[in-house]
Amino acid sequence: MGLLDKIKQDAKKSGQNKGKFFFVREGEKKRIRFLSDMEDGFEVVFHDSYEANINVPCQEIFGRECQYCEEDGLRTRTQYAWSVWDYEANEVKLFMFPMNNCSPLGAIAAMYETYGTLLDRDYVISVQGKQQSKTYSVVPMDKNKFRNEKAKALSKQKFLDILDKAYPDEHAGKYSDDEDEEEVKPKKKNKKPVNDDEEKELPFVDPDEEEVDYSEMTPKELFKLCKERDIEALPKKTEKYYINLLKEYDKAQDDWGDEDEEEDEDDDWE
């Protein structure tokens, strides 16, 4: 099957699914019979945006996580649906509309309050105007018994199946996946200055070495080395200050070492 054939097939399916809903064109009159009463209708939350080409039911009604509930820029509105018998189409349709000035629901609700039910008579629905100037007319017929026993109200599951097919989530995963699948760029290793408050490992100093090059150490490292050797030293002094203390310490250690060697020689002599 070619791409064009697939597109035509999808368009046909979409038309068939939308065809399960009751619509009236401008200038038309259609006669219907409610198969479910006012309190037995279904309530559906829709998310829509003209700019983003989005018009879908909240996915939570199908037991799925809804990516649109927290999305900015989308309008959220409620629609209400009932099963009706469409005499012209000779089949059960879904009568679904939002409650606003361009909807027949206000008149339908008034009829229900007047008669106490929607099931005891037919209604003729007509519409004039388009878009925001659209107005519906709802004319109740005389009370009579509905004799079509095969016409039954749709179950909630059947309603949800039709709703899901008629208004598929064509943007599924667009908002959540785009954020999760952002390209992870490797972070550059910034050369940050040494913080005086951070611990820095001191170079190993072998006490047996004859000479230590203190000039390669920072004042802080020199100060810590003084502390390790129990040398009394003031903090935050110059490099030269600490080097002098350390050299004096080294010299003293050398002197002590010479004295120890002399004592050992004396012992050997004895």
N, C-alpha and C positions, 0 to 999 in steps of 0.2 A: 504494500500500500504506500503510495507517494505521500509527500508532506501535505499537498493540497487536499488530498482525500481525507487525511487525518484531521485537518482543520475543519473541513466540512462536516465530518462525523462528530467532532467535538461540539461544533455549533448546533448541530441537530439535537445532540443530547442535552445541551444547555437549554435549547428552546423547549424540549419536551419537559424538562424539570421545572422550568419557570411556568410552563403551561398548566402545572398543577395548582397554580394560584389564580384567584379570581381577579380579573382586571376589566375595567370599563374604559373604552376610548371616548374621546370628546364627541358629544352628540349621540352616543349610544344609550340604549336603555336595556337593562338586563334584569330578568326576574330570577330570584333566588329563594331558597327555603333553608333556614338555619336548621342544622342537624344536631348542634350542641348549643346549650343555653348559655346565657351571658357568663355565669359563674364557672362554666366548664371550659372556657377558652384557655389558650396557651399564651404565656407571656415570654417574649424573647427580647434580649438586649442585643442591639446591633452596634458595631463600631464602623464609622464611615468617614471618608475624606475624599472630596471631589478631586483635589489636586493630586493625591497619591493613588487615585483609582481604587479605593478600598471601600467595600460595602459587604461586611460579613457578620454573621451572628457571633456573639461572644463564644469562644470555643469551649468554655467551661460547661455550656449546656450539653455538649457532647461528651463530657468527661475528660476533656483534654485541657492542657495548660494553655491559657490565652496570652499570646504575646502582645496583644493590643491594649489590655486593660490599663497598663501603666505608661503607654506611649503618648507623648505629647503631640498635640496637633490633630488628634482624632476626635470626632464628635461621638458621643454615646447617647443613644436614644432607645426607647422601648417600643416594641410593636406587639400587637395582640392579634391572635388568630383563632378562628372557629371553622368548623366544617360546615359547608353549605352545599345544597344541591343546585347546580347551574342548569336551568331548564334548557337554555340554548345549546350548551355543550353536551347536555344529557349525561352528566357525570358529577362526581363529588369533587369539589374544589376547596381550596383553603382561602378563606376570607381574612386577609392579614393587612392591617394598617396601623400606623402610629396615631396617637391622639394629638391632633393639631387642627388648625383652621382649614387645612386642605385635606380633610379626611371625613368619611361618613360616620366615624365612630360616635361623635357627639349626638347625631340624630338617632343612631342605633340604640345608644344608652338611654335616650329619652323615650324611645318606644318600649324598651324593657321596663322602665319605671312606670310607664302608662299601663301596659298590659300585664305586667308581672312575669312575662316569659317572652322568648323570641320564637318559640316552636309552634305557635298556634296559627300562623298565617304566613303568606308569601310577602316578599318585599320587592319593589321595583327600584333599582338603583340606576341613576343617570349622572352624568358629569358634564360640566361646562367649563371652558377655559383650559389653560395649560400651566404647569409648574406652580408658581406662587399664586397665580390668579385662579387656580382650579377650585371649583366648588361642586360638592356632591348634593344630589337630591335623593332622599329616601322616602318612598311612598308606601305605606302599609296597605295591603289588600284586606279584603274581608276575612274574617276568621273562618277557617275551613280545615278539614282533616287531610293530612298528607297521606296519600295512598300508595306511595312507592316504598314497598317494604324492603327492597334490595338496597336502598340508599342508607348507608350507615355512617356515623361519624368516625373519623380516623382516630386510631389509637395514638397515644403520645409517641410511641416508638416509631410508628409509621410517619407521623408528622416530622419527627427529627430526621428520619432517613430522607424524606423529600426536601426538607430544609437544607440539609448538608449538601445534597447534590445540586440544588438550585443556587445556593450561595457558597460555592467552594472557597476554601482559604487558599487562593492562588499565591499569596505572599508568605506561605508557611516557612518559618525559619529565617525570614529576611532580617527581622530586627534582632532576634536573639543570636543567630549564628554569625552575623556580621561582626558583632562585638566580640564573640568568643574566638573567631578565627582571624583576628587581626594579626598581621605579620609581626612576628616577634623579632625585633632588630637587636643584634648583639650590642650590649652596652660597652661603651668605651671606658677604658680604665683611666680614670682621672688621677692625675698626679696631685694628690692633696698634701698640703704642708704638714710636717710633723707637729702633732699637738703635744704640748708639754705635759698635758695630763694623761697621755696615753703611755702605756708601758712599752718600752723598747728593750729588746734583749741586748744585754751588754756583751761585748766581745770576750771570749774566753781568754783569761790571763793565766798563764802557767807561772806559778810562783818560783819555779826553778830557773826560769829564763833570766839571763843576766840583765837584759834591758827591755823595757816596755815602751812602745811609741805612743805616749799619751797625746801627742799632737793630732792624732786622727780621731780622737774622741771629743764629743760635745761637752760643754760645761755640765749639763745635767748628768751625763754618763760618768764624768769625772767625780761629780758630787756623790753619786750612788756608790761608786767604787770606794770612795773615802769612807762611806758609811759601812760598807761591807768589811773594811779593814779596821773598823773602830777608830777612825781618825776624826778628831773633832774638827768639823768644818762648818762654815756658815753657808746657808743656801743662797742661790742667785748671785753668785760671785763670778768673776771672770775666769776664763780658761787657765790663765797664767797662775792665778791664786791656787787653784786646785792642783795643778801640775807641781807647783813648789811643795805643797803639802805631801803629795804622793812621792815625790823624789826624796824628800826628807825621811819619809817612812821607809822607802826602799833602802836608803843609806843606813838607817838605824837597824834594819833587818840584816843588812850585810855585816854591820859591826857586831851584832849579836852572833852571827854565824861564825865570825872570826874568833870571838871569845870562846865559843863552844868547841871549836877545833883545837884551840890552845889548851883547854881543859882536858880534851881527849888525849892530846899528846903528853900532857903531864901525867895522866893516868897510866899511859903506856910506859912512860919513863919509870914510874913507880913500880 
